């Protein structure tokens, strides 16, 4: 009997060890997959993809948001300034882009959302080439008026809703989209609740910027246009909210962005975006959790560091 108990105990220990090994193998398999994908993302051109905010703040409080929206005071993008910027982008890139994401914060909080949509499509008119998405958390979608839905349809805009654990009528969203012949999708092409991971900041800024850049899933993938400047990721242009809320001083310098009014051509921009920025020294992409589920932010600095 004692021998059987010992054997059973040993089998259980082996099973636990096998589960541990399997989990580690899955993690490293994901790491290898990420590295392969990220290497491709660092390549320049031939078409740019970028995003911009209509608001910095949000009506949903997401833990660890890499736009720092839970920490942001209400801030709306000025349409006149944006109009100037998007027209400059059109000139630089000859009206051609791979994709443009209109987001925030929550983009539907901005009452001028249709003006942003129309100007974006006017500047990038090729509907076959340039996919334009409004990316929303869905909270306001069913309250949007007819002019919004017609604007989406007329400008061939994709409405992309991220599915959070919220009690929203997603079937009604689909019905409205169908009624107005609007292309509706769930973000990341999944109607399951989102699982993601965010980049952790290292406040001392002692990371190797080059290594951080090449291991980061945001750099040269989530290119952001903000106030006449292009950034290789979303953290750099929005770190102001983190700094203000937590009274920190993670510095953004002139080499962390490219001024679209000083750039001579698109080649100069592609070259800039595909290289590490000094700010990358604050980011630690080695710290990530592939099973992070959505939670409401407590505005605890540990969510970002």
Buried (B, 14 or more C-beta within 10 A) or exposed (E): EEEEEEEEEEEEEEEEEEEEEEEEEEEEEEBEEBEEEBEEBBEBBEBBBBBBBBBBBBBBEBBBBBBBBBBBEEBBBEBEEBBBBBEBBBEBBEBBBBBBBBBBBBBBBBEBBBBBBBBBBBBBBEEEEBBBBBBBBBBBBEEBEEEBBBBBBBBBBBBBBBBBEEEBEBEEBBEBBEEBEBBBBBBEEEEEEBEBBBBBBBBEBEBEBEBBBBBBBBBBBBBBBBBBBBBBBBBBBBBBBBBEBBEBEBEBEEEBBBEBEEBEEBEEBBEBBBBBBBBBBBBBBEEBEEEBEBEEBEEEEEBBB
